Amino acid sequence: MDSNSRHSVGPRDESQIRVTQDRCDRCGCVLDNVSVVIPVNEVEQPENIRYLRHHYECENCNNSVIAHQSNCPTEGGYGTNLLAQMVLFRYEYRIPYKKLAHLIQQLYSCDIHRTTVLNACERMERTARSEYEALHERIQSAEVLYADETPHLVDGSKSWIWAFTTGDETLYVFRDSRGSEVLEEVLGEEFTGIIVCDGHRSYSAYHSQLQRCWTHLLRGTDSLSDDDTEAWGIYNRLFEIFDGLKEFVNTDPSPVQRIIVQRESRKELRRIAETEVESEDAEDVLTMLGNGIGHWLTFVVYPQVKPTNNTVEAILREPIAMRRIIRTLKNEKGMRLHETFLSLLRTWKQQDANPYTELKRLAHDV
């Protein structure tokens, strides 16, 4: 470029580089008036560091010693940043192992195979499992727990991934059953909290303190014929009751007021459930209403309980999205990886922690 060059890179301001220009591109006039400064973010190519990890034999006591360094795990050939990124890319961003290996090769010019990525994730899971088990114990003592389950193939056979959340912490577990024995195993025989759930019989078989989900009760209107006036009449009355109860609990009523309204509302729901109808859709909603008659109004008395299970249904979307990508898990190892990392990643985000930072913390102990 000649001496009349009009472009320049100004002095660095800590991490900032000022990109300036002396003259107008079109007319060559000197530029003095800066109208706006637009930031442009760039990420530098990360530096590859190779640690040469020395192993020693103590001549005094014959002890085998592996030298320690904070970013260099004592097992495997990859450091903390790369270990954390492998798990993050796989379980937060749903990248298959083969594509993940190619991504690492492109980003870091690092020759790596999909099997190596899998092995690294398995080492990270062994370290992370203790935090998963601690999370499991805390879920068992929750005052209010939102629970749901969805099918997931394992080795071509139907299994179930269960989700349990308090809103601040989430536990996923894989089991080959949808029955109450799973709840007894996961939550324990002495669980004393309230479970917010759908109408599956496993919940009522396990526990008596339930809040049935009103969304499940009322969603039948999505496919209801406009001509079914009988069913619409019932649904409209249920919507009216539900809206009224939500307004009531928002007034911060006293415990005595809550009990009175719950008792009167239960009488009304029971009366509706005993209505004689001819419409099949009306019969379906009345059957659902009657089956859960003791569990629709828990939220009226307990202000910390939500009347719907939308919280956990949203949390199940992540494993459902991964299910569409990977189709089936191959074995028990795959189930452990899934339930461990999905649980920790979801919980960290619920607590406003940075998942990448937390994974690097775990990688130091690999």
N, C-alpha and C positions, 0 to 999 in steps of 0.2 A: 504494500500500500504506500502511496506517495506521501510527500510532506503535507499535502493539503487534506489529509484524511480528516473526515468529519465525525467519526465514531470513536468512542473511547470507553474504557472501563475505569471508573474512578477508584479512589482509595477504599480499602476494606474498612468497614465499621463493625468491629468484632466479627459476627457471623454474616454480616451483610456486605454485598458488593454493589456499589452504585454504578449503574449503567447509564452513561450520559452521552450527549451528542452536541457538537459545537455549532453545526450549521444545518439549515433547512434542506431536506432532500430535493425539493423542487426548485427553489430559487437561489439557494446558497447563502441566504441571509443568516447573520449571527443569531443564535438562539440564546436569549437571556431569561425569558419568562417561562418558568416551569408551572404548567397548569395542574398536573396531577402526577403522583408517584404510585405506580402499580407494582405490588410485590409479586415476584415469581419464585416459587419454591423449587429447589432442585435437591435431589438426593445423590450424594457422591457414591461411586462404586465402592462397596465395603472392602476393606483390606482383609485378605486371607492370611491367617496366622497359623503356623504349624507349631504345635507343642511337642517337644521330644520328652516324653514322660519317662524318667529314670526309675528303674527298679533296682533295689539293693538287697543284699544278703548281709545281715549283721554278723560279723565274725565273733562277737561276744556271746550272743544268745541264739544265733541261727534264725532270727526273725526275718521274714520277708517284708521289706518296706517299699511302699510306692510313694514317690514324691508327690506333694500336694501343691496345687495352685488354684486360685479361686474360680477361674473360668475353664478349668480343665478337669472334667469328670475322671474318676478313677477307673471307669470301664468304658470300652468302646473307643471309636476313632473320631468322635465329633464333639465339639465344645458346647457350652451351655446355650449360646445364641442359636446355633443350628438345631440343637435338640428341641428347644422351645418353638422354633419356627416350624419344624416338622409337625409337631402336635397341633400347633395353631392352624396351619394350612389344612391339615387333614380334618380336624374336628370342629373348627370354627368356620372354615371356608369350604369344606366338603370336597376337597380335591382328592381324587383317587390316587393310590400309591404310585402307579406308573407315571401319571402326569406330574405328580409331586416330585418324583425323581428327576424328570426332565426339567421342571421349573428350577430346582436347585442347581442343576448343571448349567442352565442358561444364566442364572443370577450370579453364581459364584465360580463358574468354570471348575466345578467340583465333580469328579467322576463318581457317580453313586447309582446303585441299583435299587429297584423298588423293594426288594427283599431287605436291603440294608435299612431303608426307611421304616419298614415294618418292625424290624428288630429294634431300632432306636425307639420307636413309639412304645414297644413292649417294655424296654428298660425304664422309660419314663413312667409307665403305668405302675410298675412295681414300686417305684418311689412314691408315686401319688396315691397309692392305695390306702395308706395310713390316714391321709386326709379325707379320703372317701369314707372310710369306716368311722371316723370321728363325726363326719356329717351325718352318717346313718344313725348314730347314737343320738344326736341332737334332734333329728326328725322324730325319733321315738318319744320324745318328751314335749312335742309341740302342743300348744293349747288349741290351735285351729289348724287343720291340715286339709289342703285341697288335693284330691286324688283322682286319677283317671288312668286308663290303659288303652293300648292299641296293638293290633297284631304286628308281628315282625318275623319274617322267615329266618330261621337258623338252620343251615345245612339242608335247605329245601323244606323243612318242616315248620309248621306254625308254632311260634312262641309269642310271648307278649312282653312289650316294654311298658312298665308301670312308671308313672310319674307322681311324685309326692312333693308338694311345695307349701311353704309357709308364706310366700311372697318375698322373703328375704333369703331363703335357702331352698335348693331343689335337689331331690334325690331321684335318680333313674335306676331301675333294676330290671334285669331280664329274667323272666321265669317261663316255664313251659306250661303254665296254667293261668286261668283267669279266675280261679276260685278263691274262696275265703281263706284257704290255708296259706296263700301268699301273703295276705294281710297279716295273718297271725305270725308268720315267720318274720316279715319285714318290720312290722310295728310292735310285735311282742304281745304276749297274752294279757298284759296289764296296761294297755294304752288307755289313757283317760281323757284325751282331747276330743274335739268335735271334728268329724270328717265331713267335708263338703264334697258331694259326689253326684253321679247320675243314679239311675234307678236299678243298676245291676244288683242282683240278689246277693252277690258275694259281700257287699258292704253291710247290709242288714243282718246277714248271717254271722258276721264277725263282731259288729258293734251296734249299740243302741243309740248313741249320741250322734245323729246325722243331721245334715242339712241337705235336703234334696234340691237339685238344681231347677229353678223356675224356667230357665231358658229351654231345657229339655221338655218341660211341660207345655210351654207355649209355642214351640217352634212348629207344631202341626199346622199352623195357619199358612205356612209357606206353600203347601201343596193342596190347600183346602179349596174346594169348588165354591164359586160365588153363589151357587144355587142352594148350597147346604145351609139353610137358615137355622136349622136346629143346632148344628155344630157351631156356627158362628155366634149364636146366642150364648152358648156356654163359654166359648173362648172370650167373648167380649166381657162377660161377667168376671172371668178369671183375671183378665187384664185390668179391669176396674179395681178388683180387690188388691192385686199386686201393686198397682200404682199408688193406691191409698196407703198400703202398708209401708212403702218406701218413703212416702211423704211423712208418715207418722214417725218412723225411726229417725228421720232427719231433724225432728223437733227436739231431740235429746230428752225423751220422756223419762220419768222415774221408773225404777224397777217394778213398782206396783202397777203403774200404768201399762208397762210392757206385758206383764202377766195377764192383766185383764183383757187387753186387746188380743193377745195370743189365744186366750180361751174362747172369746167370742168369734174370732176369725176361724178357729178350728171347727166350731159348730156350723158356721156357714159353709165351709169347705165340705164337711161331712154331708150336709143337706144337699149340696150340689152333686156330690158323688153318688147319691142315692136316687138321682133323677132318672126316670124311665124315658128312654129314647129309642128311636128307630134307625137313625143314621149310624152307619158303621164308624165313621170318623168321630162322631160324638161319643159313641160307645168306647172307642179307643182312649180318648182323653179322659173320660170318666173313670175307666179302669185304672189308668196311670195315677190319676188323682187319688182314688180310693186306696190303692196299694201303698201309697206313701203318706197317708193321712196324718201320721204322727211325726212326720219329718219335714213338712213344708215350712214350718213357722219357727224353727229354731232361731233364725236371725232376728226375730222380733224381740226375743228376750236377751240375746247375747249380742251386744253392739259390735263386737269385734268380728262377727261372722257375716260374710257376704251371702246373699240369697242365690247366687249363681256359681257355676263351676267354670266360668270363662277364664279365670286366672290360669288354671292348669291346662285347659284345652289349648290356650295360646302357647304354653310351654312345650306341649307335645308336637308342635309344628316343626321344630328343629329335627327330632329323630325321624319324623315322617318325611321331611325333605331329604334326609340322608338315605332313607329307605328307598326312595324313588331312584336314587343314583346308584346305590350298590346292590339293590334287589335283595340279596340274602347274605347274612353273615355265615362264615364257614364253620366256626367251631366256638367252643367256650372261651377261648382266648379273645376272639373278636367281640364277644358279648362283654367281657370284662373291660376291654379297652373302651368300648362304646359307653357303657354305664359310668365308668370312672371319669372319663374326660368330659362327657356331656354334662355330668353332674357338677363338676368343679367349674367348668367354663360358665355355665348358667348361673351358679351361685356367685362367682366373682363379679359377673356383670350386674347381678341384682344388688350387690354391695358396693357398686361403683369402683371396683378394683380393676386394674388393667390386666387382662388375661395374659398378655405377653410377658409382663413383668413378673406375674405369679408363676408362670411356667419356667422362666429363667431361674427363679428362686428354687423351684423343685429340681431343676437340672443340676444345680450345684451338688446335690446329694446323690446323683446317679452313679 
